[in-house]
Amino acid sequence: MTDPHFTEEHEVFRKQVRAFVERELAPHAEEWERAQIFPAEVFRKMGSLGFLGPHFPESVGGGGGDWWHACVVAEELPRSRSGGLTMAMLVQSCMATPVIADLGTPEQHAEFLTPALRGERIAALGISEPGAGSDVAGIRTTARRVGDDFVINGQKTFITNGTRADFVTLAVKTNPEIGYGGVSLVLFPTDVKGFHVGRKLAKIGNHASDTAELFFEDCRVPARYLLGQENQGFYYVMRNFQGERLIASVSGVAGSQLNLDKTIEYCRERQAFGRPIVGFQVWRHRFVQLMTELEAARRLTYHAVDLYDRKVECTREVTMAKLFVGDVVTRCADECLQAHGGWGYLEEYDVARAWRDTRLFTIGGGTSEIMREILTKLSGL
């Protein structure tokens, strides 16, 4: 299915991204899955080809394109056959860096954003804590002003790219006495004294991405690393969540479409009781139901992308997309694994990895329960 928002320029770009992903990344999926990390060189290769910042202005090292260019990358990365690699790259390009482009000073752009878009500095987004995930107002990591510095103390967890990030776009409490009104964003270089990485977290899926606990003990960073205005960080994080949830939805639909297409191909060849699996009505009906739901998820997501790209308020549409996509892709992964029977339970089949990796969609970036609660408020319920 095509969409009129994708121009000839987007499709030329898509061919470039697809060729790189299928040639340079996909053949290493099993190796990187076993190693539970992929080489940092992948960031540099992606950056050198312009795949990490196609939607950023040229003035900060981006490609000068629109958000549909970002969608192209998000839709092609699942061809790497690695949900972990896909997630790591989307954190770099669409989650930890857009807020720097929006709020950063020219000096912050030069020191953090431009090298990140080139893949020369690895970025992480530091919001979640052991006691605060979607509840951003509940974070406890503090940043106290001391002269021209911030002194930072606290802990973060579930941080993608956390074991090797060169800097973290970090949410802190600059006024611990109040809730959401006391949150700020700070750019935090990880070579600062007092910072250390705790455990590399063992996850059910997305094994090729590193996810870590981070600890901050009297870490001093210059106050000039403050992003935007002090005590306005909660609003910045909420706005940044829109892009994060949207790009995850785009990638989730694309990855599930690949999984479904491969499953149907398998079921055309796999025989049971003297005929292909697709010869059974029950499976034909399941497949067309999934096709329909994925197309509905894609259209809802594209609608939200259109609004977001035009800078139209779209919290409701983005939240709906995140909620609906999470439900659809999780069910699709389960049905695809079931269609493979016992073979789907073996590590040698991509469908097993897809099943594990996809499960994160109803959790990461805000759980489905949080999405429903946001929608009840937006709907006046």
BALOBA-1460 file (C-alpha; in Angstrom, 3 decimals):
// residues 381
<rec num="1" residu="m" x="0.000" y="0.000" z="0.000"/>
<rec num="2" residu="t" x="1.274" y="3.467" z="-0.855"/>
<rec num="3" residu="d" x="0.437" y="6.827" z="0.645"/>
<rec num="4" residu="p" x="0.331" y="10.161" z="-1.182"/>
<rec num="5" residu="h" x="2.517" y="11.727" z="1.494"/>
<rec num="6" residu="f" x="5.463" y="9.679" z="0.251"/>
<rec num="7" residu="t" x="6.870" y="11.512" z="-2.760"/>
<rec num="8" residu="e" x="9.305" y="10.264" z="-5.380"/>
<rec num="9" residu="e" x="12.082" y="11.767" z="-3.241"/>
<rec num="10" residu="h" x="10.937" y="9.709" z="-0.252"/>
<rec num="11" residu="e" x="10.864" y="6.530" z="-2.314"/>
<rec num="12" residu="v" x="14.369" y="7.091" z="-3.690"/>
<rec num="13" residu="f" x="15.493" y="7.565" z="-0.095"/>
<rec num="14" residu="r" x="13.617" y="4.388" z="0.886"/>
<rec num="15" residu="k" x="15.543" y="2.352" z="-1.685"/>
<rec num="16" residu="q" x="18.816" y="3.635" z="-0.263"/>
<rec num="17" residu="v" x="17.851" y="2.790" z="3.313"/>
<rec num="18" residu="r" x="16.467" y="-0.625" z="2.371"/>
<rec num="19" residu="a" x="19.566" y="-1.584" z="0.408"/>
<rec num="20" residu="f" x="21.807" y="-0.675" z="3.348"/>
<rec num="21" residu="v" x="19.665" y="-2.469" z="5.934"/>
<rec num="22" residu="e" x="19.347" y="-5.669" z="3.915"/>
<rec num="23" residu="r" x="23.011" y="-5.706" z="2.871"/>
<rec num="24" residu="e" x="24.811" y="-4.426" z="5.977"/>
<rec num="25" residu="l" x="22.535" y="-5.217" z="8.934"/>
<rec num="26" residu="a" x="20.175" y="-8.158" z="8.314"/>
<rec num="27" residu="p" x="22.926" y="-10.781" z="7.739"/>
<rec num="28" residu="h" x="24.256" y="-10.138" z="11.276"/>
<rec num="29" residu="a" x="20.943" y="-10.457" z="13.140"/>
<rec num="30" residu="e" x="21.652" y="-13.815" z="14.775"/>
<rec num="31" residu="e" x="25.229" y="-12.867" z="15.652"/>
<rec num="32" residu="w" x="24.199" y="-9.613" z="17.343"/>
<rec num="33" residu="e" x="21.268" y="-11.301" z="19.051"/>
<rec num="34" residu="r" x="23.634" y="-13.826" z="20.634"/>
<rec num="35" residu="a" x="26.134" y="-11.112" z="21.587"/>
<rec num="36" residu="q" x="23.240" y="-9.046" z="23.011"/>
<rec num="37" residu="i" x="24.720" y="-5.926" z="21.434"/>
<rec num="38" residu="f" x="25.670" y="-4.669" z="17.990"/>
<rec num="39" residu="p" x="28.850" y="-2.779" z="17.044"/>
<rec num="40" residu="a" x="28.945" y="0.965" z="17.712"/>
<rec num="41" residu="e" x="30.213" y="1.302" z="14.156"/>
<rec num="42" residu="v" x="26.613" y="0.863" z="12.985"/>
<rec num="43" residu="f" x="25.771" y="4.284" z="14.439"/>
<rec num="44" residu="r" x="28.602" y="5.852" z="12.476"/>
<rec num="45" residu="k" x="27.641" y="4.115" z="9.244"/>
<rec num="46" residu="m" x="24.006" y="5.118" z="9.589"/>
<rec num="47" residu="g" x="25.018" y="8.678" z="10.396"/>
<rec num="48" residu="s" x="27.466" y="9.006" z="7.520"/>
<rec num="49" residu="l" x="24.718" y="7.999" z="5.085"/>
<rec num="50" residu="g" x="22.269" y="10.541" z="6.491"/>
<rec num="51" residu="f" x="19.927" y="7.928" z="7.968"/>
<rec num="52" residu="l" x="19.973" y="9.273" z="11.541"/>
<rec num="53" residu="g" x="18.776" y="12.795" z="10.840"/>
<rec num="54" residu="p" x="16.949" y="13.072" z="7.523"/>
<rec num="55" residu="h" x="14.175" y="15.131" z="9.146"/>
<rec num="56" residu="f" x="16.476" y="17.570" z="10.972"/>
<rec num="57" residu="p" x="17.458" y="20.962" z="9.518"/>
<rec num="58" residu="e" x="20.623" y="21.085" z="7.442"/>
<rec num="59" residu="s" x="21.905" y="23.811" z="9.780"/>
<rec num="60" residu="v" x="22.394" y="21.231" z="12.565"/>
<rec num="61" residu="g" x="23.709" y="18.444" z="10.342"/>
<rec num="62" residu="g" x="20.415" y="16.905" z="9.231"/>
<rec num="63" residu="g" x="19.067" y="16.153" z="5.796"/>
<rec num="64" residu="g" x="16.587" y="19.011" z="5.673"/>
<rec num="65" residu="g" x="13.659" y="16.683" z="5.025"/>
<rec num="66" residu="d" x="10.320" y="16.222" z="6.747"/>
<rec num="67" residu="w" x="8.911" y="13.743" z="9.221"/>
<rec num="68" residu="w" x="7.987" y="11.389" z="6.394"/>
<rec num="69" residu="h" x="11.722" y="10.873" z="5.842"/>
<rec num="70" residu="a" x="11.972" y="9.724" z="9.453"/>
<rec num="71" residu="c" x="9.062" y="7.367" z="8.797"/>
<rec num="72" residu="v" x="10.909" y="5.846" z="5.844"/>
<rec num="73" residu="v" x="13.844" y="4.936" z="8.099"/>
<rec num="74" residu="a" x="11.498" y="3.614" z="10.800"/>
<rec num="75" residu="e" x="9.683" y="1.426" z="8.263"/>
<rec num="76" residu="e" x="12.859" y="0.013" z="6.719"/>
<rec num="77" residu="l" x="14.853" y="-0.709" z="9.895"/>
<rec num="78" residu="p" x="12.732" y="-3.778" z="10.798"/>
<rec num="79" residu="r" x="14.233" y="-5.433" z="7.710"/>
<rec num="80" residu="s" x="17.361" y="-5.737" z="9.851"/>
<rec num="81" residu="r" x="15.515" y="-8.638" z="11.535"/>
<rec num="82" residu="s" x="16.496" y="-7.105" z="14.874"/>
<rec num="83" residu="g" x="14.037" y="-5.237" z="17.057"/>
<rec num="84" residu="g" x="16.869" y="-4.273" z="19.375"/>
<rec num="85" residu="l" x="18.885" y="-2.564" z="16.666"/>
<rec num="86" residu="t" x="15.772" y="-0.821" z="15.363"/>
<rec num="87" residu="m" x="14.946" y="0.503" z="18.820"/>
<rec num="88" residu="a" x="18.486" y="1.751" z="19.443"/>
<rec num="89" residu="m" x="18.560" y="3.690" z="16.179"/>
<rec num="90" residu="l" x="15.141" y="5.239" z="16.745"/>
<rec num="91" residu="v" x="16.209" y="6.374" z="20.222"/>
<rec num="92" residu="q" x="19.219" y="8.034" z="18.598"/>
<rec num="93" residu="s" x="17.289" y="9.746" z="15.809"/>
<rec num="94" residu="c" x="13.749" y="10.337" z="17.088"/>
<rec num="95" residu="m" x="13.685" y="10.172" z="20.881"/>
<rec num="96" residu="a" x="16.837" y="11.546" z="22.542"/>
<rec num="97" residu="t" x="17.691" y="14.234" z="19.958"/>
<rec num="98" residu="p" x="14.562" y="16.070" z="18.677"/>
<rec num="99" residu="v" x="14.200" y="18.010" z="21.928"/>
<rec num="100" residu="i" x="17.794" y="19.231" z="21.500"/>
<rec num="101" residu="a" x="16.964" y="20.505" z="18.020"/>
<rec num="102" residu="d" x="13.858" y="22.247" z="19.357"/>
<rec num="103" residu="l" x="15.318" y="23.825" z="22.492"/>
<rec num="104" residu="g" x="19.081" y="23.741" z="22.190"/>
<rec num="105" residu="t" x="21.410" y="26.670" z="21.770"/>
<rec num="106" residu="p" x="23.803" y="26.786" z="18.788"/>
<rec num="107" residu="e" x="26.556" y="25.661" z="21.158"/>
<rec num="108" residu="q" x="24.468" y="22.704" z="22.365"/>
<rec num="109" residu="h" x="23.673" y="21.780" z="18.774"/>
<rec num="110" residu="a" x="27.354" y="21.775" z="17.873"/>
<rec num="111" residu="e" x="28.456" y="19.810" z="20.950"/>
<rec num="112" residu="f" x="25.663" y="17.225" z="21.160"/>
<rec num="113" residu="l" x="23.146" y="17.186" z="18.307"/>
<rec num="114" residu="t" x="25.313" y="17.379" z="15.198"/>
<rec num="115" residu="p" x="27.743" y="14.639" z="16.338"/>
<rec num="116" residu="a" x="24.744" y="12.444" z="17.268"/>
<rec num="117" residu="l" x="23.215" y="12.833" z="13.807"/>
<rec num="118" residu="r" x="26.560" y="11.847" z="12.317"/>
<rec num="119" residu="g" x="26.651" y="8.794" z="14.569"/>
<rec num="120" residu="e" x="29.824" y="10.048" z="16.223"/>
<rec num="121" residu="r" x="28.233" y="10.381" z="19.686"/>
<rec num="122" residu="i" x="25.696" y="7.849" z="20.959"/>
<rec num="123" residu="a" x="22.649" y="9.337" z="22.661"/>
<rec num="124" residu="a" x="20.262" y="8.036" z="25.312"/>
<rec num="125" residu="l" x="17.047" y="9.399" z="26.792"/>
<rec num="126" residu="g" x="17.037" y="9.352" z="30.592"/>
<rec num="127" residu="i" x="13.532" y="9.634" z="32.016"/>
<rec num="128" residu="s" x="12.407" y="6.344" z="33.618"/>
<rec num="129" residu="e" x="13.400" y="5.534" z="37.192"/>
<rec num="130" residu="p" x="12.740" y="2.526" z="39.450"/>
<rec num="131" residu="g" x="9.762" y="4.367" z="40.956"/>
<rec num="132" residu="a" x="8.678" y="6.527" z="38.023"/>
<rec num="133" residu="g" x="8.057" y="5.517" z="34.423"/>
<rec num="134" residu="s" x="5.123" y="7.143" z="32.701"/>
<rec num="135" residu="d" x="4.684" y="9.256" z="35.863"/>
<rec num="136" residu="v" x="7.317" y="11.831" z="34.891"/>
<rec num="137" residu="a" x="6.302" y="14.153" z="37.740"/>
<rec num="138" residu="g" x="7.367" y="11.425" z="40.171"/>
<rec num="139" residu="i" x="11.045" y="11.306" z="39.207"/>
<rec num="140" residu="r" x="13.495" y="11.703" z="42.088"/>
<rec num="141" residu="t" x="16.822" y="12.391" z="40.341"/>
<rec num="142" residu="t" x="17.805" y="15.900" z="41.417"/>
<rec num="143" residu="a" x="19.907" y="18.702" z="39.925"/>
<rec num="144" residu="r" x="20.951" y="21.340" z="42.453"/>
<rec num="145" residu="r" x="22.460" y="24.657" z="41.392"/>
<rec num="146" residu="v" x="25.937" y="25.262" z="42.771"/>
<rec num="147" residu="g" x="27.508" y="28.333" z="41.251"/>
<rec num="148" residu="d" x="27.691" y="27.841" z="37.497"/>
<rec num="149" residu="d" x="27.038" y="24.091" z="37.739"/>
<rec num="150" residu="f" x="24.293" y="21.576" z="38.396"/>
<rec num="151" residu="v" x="25.104" y="18.830" z="40.904"/>
<rec num="152" residu="i" x="23.116" y="15.746" z="39.941"/>
<rec num="153" residu="n" x="22.182" y="12.789" z="42.151"/>
<rec num="154" residu="g" x="19.861" y="9.900" z="41.427"/>
<rec num="155" residu="q" x="19.180" y="6.842" z="39.318"/>
<rec num="156" residu="k" x="17.633" y="5.974" z="35.966"/>
<rec num="157" residu="t" x="16.570" y="2.596" z="34.609"/>
<rec num="158" residu="f" x="15.348" y="0.960" z="31.368"/>
<rec num="159" residu="i" x="17.705" y="3.268" z="29.421"/>
<rec num="160" residu="t" x="18.249" y="2.153" z="25.816"/>
<rec num="161" residu="n" x="21.848" y="2.725" z="24.617"/>
<rec num="162" residu="g" x="22.626" y="3.177" z="28.308"/>
<rec num="163" residu="t" x="25.824" y="1.115" z="28.552"/>
<rec num="164" residu="r" x="27.643" y="3.087" z="25.869"/>
<rec num="165" residu="a" x="25.897" y="6.442" z="25.529"/>
<rec num="166" residu="d" x="28.228" y="9.423" z="25.166"/>
<rec num="167" residu="f" x="25.507" y="11.674" z="26.556"/>
<rec num="168" residu="v" x="22.039" y="11.433" z="28.044"/>
<rec num="169" residu="t" x="19.126" y="13.805" z="27.504"/>
<rec num="170" residu="l" x="18.296" y="13.706" z="31.191"/>
<rec num="171" residu="a" x="15.113" y="14.559" z="33.108"/>
<rec num="172" residu="v" x="15.873" y="15.889" z="36.601"/>
<rec num="173" residu="k" x="14.116" y="17.627" z="39.467"/>
<rec num="174" residu="t" x="15.462" y="21.153" z="39.827"/>
<rec num="175" residu="n" x="12.734" y="21.931" z="42.358"/>
<rec num="176" residu="p" x="12.079" y="18.738" z="44.345"/>
<rec num="177" residu="e" x="9.444" y="20.417" z="46.518"/>
<rec num="178" residu="i" x="6.845" y="20.472" z="43.744"/>
<rec num="179" residu="g" x="5.620" y="17.905" z="41.221"/>
<rec num="180" residu="y" x="5.607" y="18.380" z="37.480"/>
<rec num="181" residu="g" x="6.474" y="22.066" z="37.818"/>
<rec num="182" residu="g" x="9.932" y="21.232" z="39.154"/>
<rec num="183" residu="v" x="11.217" y="19.069" z="36.264"/>
<rec num="184" residu="s" x="14.006" y="20.244" z="33.946"/>
<rec num="185" residu="l" x="16.018" y="18.730" z="31.074"/>
<rec num="186" residu="v" x="19.812" y="18.674" z="31.140"/>
<rec num="187" residu="l" x="22.333" y="17.405" z="28.594"/>
<rec num="188" residu="f" x="24.577" y="15.043" z="30.533"/>
<rec num="189" residu="p" x="27.942" y="13.844" z="29.135"/>
<rec num="190" residu="t" x="28.706" y="10.393" z="30.519"/>
<rec num="191" residu="d" x="32.408" y="11.068" z="31.098"/>
<rec num="192" residu="v" x="31.515" y="13.149" z="34.166"/>
<rec num="193" residu="k" x="33.006" y="12.072" z="37.492"/>
<rec num="194" residu="g" x="30.462" y="10.313" z="39.714"/>
<rec num="195" residu="f" x="28.511" y="8.732" z="36.861"/>
<rec num="196" residu="h" x="28.504" y="4.985" z="36.410"/>
<rec num="197" residu="v" x="26.496" y="2.337" z="34.606"/>
<rec num="198" residu="g" x="24.932" y="-0.281" z="36.843"/>
<rec num="199" residu="r" x="23.509" y="-3.510" z="35.506"/>
<rec num="200" residu="k" x="23.020" y="-4.176" z="31.838"/>
<rec num="201" residu="l" x="19.433" y="-5.373" z="32.100"/>
<rec num="202" residu="a" x="18.520" y="-8.826" z="30.766"/>
<rec num="203" residu="k" x="15.328" y="-8.468" z="28.731"/>
<rec num="204" residu="i" x="12.797" y="-10.883" z="27.278"/>
<rec num="205" residu="g" x="13.377" y="-9.486" z="23.789"/>
<rec num="206" residu="n" x="15.218" y="-6.784" z="21.846"/>
<rec num="207" residu="h" x="18.412" y="-8.549" z="22.865"/>
<rec num="208" residu="a" x="20.693" y="-6.693" z="20.436"/>
<rec num="209" residu="s" x="20.071" y="-3.377" z="22.199"/>
<rec num="210" residu="d" x="21.739" y="-2.548" z="25.485"/>
<rec num="211" residu="t" x="19.395" y="-1.424" z="28.260"/>
<rec num="212" residu="a" x="20.904" y="-0.229" z="31.513"/>
<rec num="213" residu="e" x="20.609" y="1.249" z="34.962"/>
<rec num="214" residu="l" x="22.428" y="4.575" z="35.369"/>
<rec num="215" residu="f" x="23.674" y="6.095" z="38.628"/>
<rec num="216" residu="f" x="24.566" y="9.716" z="39.367"/>
<rec num="217" residu="e" x="26.557" y="10.581" z="42.506"/>
<rec num="218" residu="d" x="27.394" y="14.283" z="42.935"/>
<rec num="219" residu="c" x="27.913" y="14.672" z="39.211"/>
<rec num="220" residu="r" x="28.743" y="18.267" z="38.233"/>
<rec num="221" residu="v" x="27.775" y="19.566" z="34.800"/>
<rec num="222" residu="p" x="27.822" y="23.188" z="33.597"/>
<rec num="223" residu="a" x="24.522" y="25.025" z="33.974"/>
<rec num="224" residu="r" x="24.825" y="25.908" z="30.272"/>
<rec num="225" residu="y" x="23.804" y="22.292" z="29.561"/>
<rec num="226" residu="l" x="20.257" y="23.103" z="30.693"/>
<rec num="227" residu="l" x="17.831" y="22.531" z="27.791"/>
<rec num="228" residu="g" x="15.248" y="25.260" z="27.432"/>
<rec num="229" residu="q" x="13.942" y="26.894" z="30.579"/>
<rec num="230" residu="e" x="14.439" y="25.605" z="34.087"/>
<rec num="231" residu="n" x="11.374" y="23.889" z="35.626"/>
<rec num="232" residu="q" x="9.681" y="23.541" z="32.216"/>
<rec num="233" residu="g" x="11.003" y="20.046" z="31.549"/>
<rec num="234" residu="f" x="7.721" y="18.246" z="32.198"/>
<rec num="235" residu="y" x="6.098" y="20.035" z="29.273"/>
<rec num="236" residu="y" x="9.102" y="19.364" z="27.051"/>
<rec num="237" residu="v" x="8.996" y="15.654" z="27.910"/>
<rec num="238" residu="m" x="5.265" y="15.433" z="27.203"/>
<rec num="239" residu="r" x="5.782" y="17.038" z="23.814"/>
<rec num="240" residu="n" x="8.746" y="14.775" z="23.064"/>
<rec num="241" residu="f" x="6.625" y="11.742" z="23.956"/>
<rec num="242" residu="q" x="4.446" y="12.470" z="20.923"/>
<rec num="243" residu="g" x="7.272" y="11.924" z="18.471"/>
<rec num="244" residu="e" x="8.546" y="8.924" z="20.420"/>
<rec num="245" residu="r" x="5.178" y="7.192" z="20.454"/>
<rec num="246" residu="l" x="4.497" y="8.055" z="16.839"/>
<rec num="247" residu="i" x="7.764" y="6.749" z="15.397"/>
<rec num="248" residu="a" x="7.395" y="3.563" z="17.466"/>
<rec num="249" residu="s" x="3.931" y="3.076" z="15.972"/>
<rec num="250" residu="v" x="5.245" y="3.576" z="12.431"/>
<rec num="251" residu="s" x="8.002" y="1.039" z="12.952"/>
<rec num="252" residu="g" x="5.717" y="-1.396" z="14.762"/>
<rec num="253" residu="v" x="3.239" y="-1.571" z="11.904"/>
<rec num="254" residu="a" x="6.007" y="-2.005" z="9.313"/>
<rec num="255" residu="g" x="7.717" y="-4.759" z="11.285"/>
<rec num="256" residu="s" x="4.450" y="-6.604" z="11.819"/>
<rec num="257" residu="q" x="3.625" y="-6.372" z="8.126"/>
<rec num="258" residu="l" x="6.955" y="-8.026" z="7.332"/>
<rec num="259" residu="n" x="6.269" y="-10.725" z="9.906"/>
<rec num="260" residu="l" x="2.811" y="-11.393" z="8.491"/>
<rec num="261" residu="d" x="4.055" y="-11.475" z="4.891"/>
<rec num="262" residu="k" x="6.775" y="-13.982" z="5.787"/>
<rec num="263" residu="t" x="4.273" y="-16.086" z="7.730"/>
<rec num="264" residu="i" x="1.839" y="-16.246" z="4.817"/>
<rec num="265" residu="e" x="4.706" y="-17.264" z="2.525"/>
<rec num="266" residu="y" x="5.649" y="-20.013" z="4.981"/>
<rec num="267" residu="c" x="2.040" y="-21.200" z="5.178"/>
<rec num="268" residu="r" x="1.797" y="-21.449" z="1.387"/>
<rec num="269" residu="e" x="4.644" y="-23.971" z="1.478"/>
<rec num="270" residu="r" x="4.050" y="-25.800" z="4.766"/>
<rec num="271" residu="q" x="1.744" y="-28.815" z="4.338"/>
<rec num="272" residu="a" x="-0.623" y="-30.367" z="6.863"/>
<rec num="273" residu="f" x="-3.044" y="-33.210" z="6.131"/>
<rec num="274" residu="g" x="-2.099" y="-33.093" z="2.460"/>
<rec num="275" residu="r" x="-2.573" y="-29.378" z="1.782"/>
<rec num="276" residu="p" x="-0.868" y="-26.049" z="2.537"/>
<rec num="277" residu="i" x="-1.737" y="-24.307" z="5.795"/>
<rec num="278" residu="v" x="-3.402" y="-21.510" z="3.792"/>
<rec num="279" residu="g" x="-5.719" y="-24.158" z="2.400"/>
<rec num="280" residu="f" x="-7.555" y="-24.124" z="5.727"/>
<rec num="281" residu="q" x="-10.291" y="-21.532" z="5.995"/>
<rec num="282" residu="v" x="-9.510" y="-20.766" z="9.618"/>
<rec num="283" residu="w" x="-6.019" y="-19.525" z="8.679"/>
<rec num="284" residu="r" x="-7.146" y="-17.643" z="5.581"/>
<rec num="285" residu="h" x="-9.662" y="-15.778" z="7.711"/>
<rec num="286" residu="r" x="-7.098" y="-15.043" z="10.426"/>
<rec num="287" residu="f" x="-4.656" y="-13.674" z="7.863"/>
<rec num="288" residu="v" x="-7.122" y="-11.354" z="6.176"/>
<rec num="289" residu="q" x="-8.310" y="-10.132" z="9.576"/>
<rec num="290" residu="l" x="-4.707" y="-9.257" z="10.471"/>
<rec num="291" residu="m" x="-4.205" y="-7.597" z="7.071"/>
<rec num="292" residu="t" x="-7.257" y="-5.443" z="7.721"/>
<rec num="293" residu="e" x="-6.239" y="-4.488" z="11.239"/>
<rec num="294" residu="l" x="-2.670" y="-3.662" z="10.207"/>
<rec num="295" residu="e" x="-3.940" y="-1.454" z="7.394"/>
<rec num="296" residu="a" x="-6.267" y="0.313" z="9.819"/>
<rec num="297" residu="a" x="-3.330" y="0.787" z="12.207"/>
<rec num="298" residu="r" x="-1.190" y="2.134" z="9.381"/>
<rec num="299" residu="r" x="-3.851" y="4.633" z="8.276"/>
<rec num="300" residu="l" x="-4.439" y="5.866" z="11.822"/>
<rec num="301" residu="t" x="-0.695" y="6.250" z="12.303"/>
<rec num="302" residu="y" x="-0.187" y="8.048" z="8.979"/>
<rec num="303" residu="h" x="-3.006" y="10.423" z="9.884"/>
<rec num="304" residu="a" x="-1.200" y="11.267" z="13.115"/>
<rec num="305" residu="v" x="2.108" y="11.665" z="11.242"/>
<rec num="306" residu="d" x="0.470" y="14.101" z="8.828"/>
<rec num="307" residu="l" x="-0.812" y="16.236" z="11.705"/>
<rec num="308" residu="y" x="2.499" y="16.047" z="13.570"/>
<rec num="309" residu="d" x="4.518" y="16.966" z="10.484"/>
<rec num="310" residu="r" x="2.279" y="20.010" z="9.917"/>
<rec num="311" residu="k" x="2.657" y="20.957" z="13.610"/>
<rec num="312" residu="v" x="-1.053" y="20.553" z="14.277"/>
<rec num="313" residu="e" x="-2.020" y="19.557" z="17.843"/>
<rec num="314" residu="c" x="-2.384" y="15.779" z="17.669"/>
<rec num="315" residu="t" x="-1.940" y="14.329" z="21.163"/>
<rec num="316" residu="r" x="-5.284" y="12.533" z="20.812"/>
<rec num="317" residu="e" x="-4.416" y="11.002" z="17.431"/>
<rec num="318" residu="v" x="-0.891" y="9.981" z="18.465"/>
<rec num="319" residu="t" x="-2.199" y="8.377" z="21.651"/>
<rec num="320" residu="m" x="-4.876" y="6.493" z="19.722"/>
<rec num="321" residu="a" x="-2.268" y="5.266" z="17.251"/>
<rec num="322" residu="k" x="0.071" y="4.073" z="20.017"/>
<rec num="323" residu="l" x="-2.781" y="2.261" z="21.771"/>
<rec num="324" residu="f" x="-4.256" y="0.645" z="18.671"/>
<rec num="325" residu="v" x="-0.922" y="-0.313" z="17.121"/>
<rec num="326" residu="g" x="0.240" y="-1.913" z="20.370"/>
<rec num="327" residu="d" x="-2.820" y="-4.152" z="20.513"/>
<rec num="328" residu="v" x="-2.714" y="-5.083" z="16.815"/>
<rec num="329" residu="v" x="0.995" y="-5.853" z="16.509"/>
<rec num="330" residu="t" x="1.032" y="-7.907" z="19.714"/>
<rec num="331" residu="r" x="-1.857" y="-10.023" z="18.446"/>
<rec num="332" residu="c" x="-0.262" y="-10.290" z="14.993"/>
<rec num="333" residu="a" x="3.004" y="-11.578" z="16.467"/>
<rec num="334" residu="d" x="1.120" y="-14.193" z="18.485"/>
<rec num="335" residu="e" x="-0.916" y="-15.386" z="15.486"/>
<rec num="336" residu="c" x="2.174" y="-15.548" z="13.260"/>
<rec num="337" residu="l" x="4.025" y="-17.675" z="15.778"/>
<rec num="338" residu="q" x="0.977" y="-19.953" z="16.128"/>
<rec num="339" residu="a" x="0.826" y="-20.407" z="12.368"/>
<rec num="340" residu="h" x="4.360" y="-21.821" z="12.437"/>
<rec num="341" residu="g" x="3.391" y="-24.474" z="14.976"/>
<rec num="342" residu="g" x="6.320" y="-26.064" z="16.786"/>
<rec num="343" residu="w" x="8.801" y="-24.475" z="14.394"/>
<rec num="344" residu="g" x="7.739" y="-21.042" z="15.551"/>
<rec num="345" residu="y" x="8.961" y="-21.899" z="19.038"/>
<rec num="346" residu="l" x="12.528" y="-22.421" z="17.786"/>
<rec num="347" residu="e" x="15.141" y="-19.669" z="17.926"/>
<rec num="348" residu="e" x="16.209" y="-20.364" z="14.338"/>
<rec num="349" residu="y" x="12.990" y="-18.821" z="13.009"/>
<rec num="350" residu="d" x="12.668" y="-15.047" z="12.800"/>
<rec num="351" residu="v" x="9.066" y="-15.300" z="13.958"/>
<rec num="352" residu="a" x="10.226" y="-16.315" z="17.456"/>
<rec num="353" residu="r" x="12.412" y="-13.221" z="17.769"/>
<rec num="354" residu="a" x="9.642" y="-11.019" z="16.374"/>
<rec num="355" residu="w" x="7.225" y="-12.442" z="18.965"/>
<rec num="356" residu="r" x="9.577" y="-11.551" z="21.833"/>
<rec num="357" residu="d" x="10.550" y="-8.151" z="20.484"/>
<rec num="358" residu="t" x="7.005" y="-7.054" z="19.665"/>
<rec num="359" residu="r" x="5.789" y="-7.565" z="23.225"/>
<rec num="360" residu="l" x="7.396" y="-4.281" z="24.248"/>
<rec num="361" residu="f" x="4.988" y="-2.198" z="22.159"/>
<rec num="362" residu="t" x="2.247" y="-2.156" z="24.786"/>
<rec num="363" residu="i" x="4.776" y="-1.177" z="27.489"/>
<rec num="364" residu="g" x="7.543" y="1.072" z="26.157"/>
<rec num="365" residu="g" x="6.955" y="4.784" z="25.639"/>
<rec num="366" residu="g" x="3.903" y="4.653" z="27.893"/>
<rec num="367" residu="t" x="1.836" y="1.546" z="28.599"/>
<rec num="368" residu="s" x="-1.490" y="0.874" z="26.912"/>
<rec num="369" residu="e" x="-3.162" y="1.544" z="30.255"/>
<rec num="370" residu="i" x="-1.594" y="5.012" z="30.342"/>
<rec num="371" residu="m" x="-2.694" y="5.614" z="26.740"/>
<rec num="372" residu="r" x="-6.275" y="4.823" z="27.696"/>
<rec num="373" residu="e" x="-6.084" y="7.132" z="30.695"/>
<rec num="374" residu="i" x="-4.743" y="9.980" z="28.533"/>
<rec num="375" residu="l" x="-7.595" y="9.457" z="26.088"/>
<rec num="376" residu="t" x="-10.224" y="9.512" z="28.822"/>
<rec num="377" residu="k" x="-8.944" y="12.919" z="29.915"/>
<rec num="378" residu="l" x="-8.768" y="14.263" z="26.382"/>
<rec num="379" residu="s" x="-12.310" y="13.013" z="25.775"/>
<rec num="380" residu="g" x="-13.728" y="14.664" z="28.897"/>
<rec num="381" residu="l" x="-14.531" y="11.342" z="30.536"/>
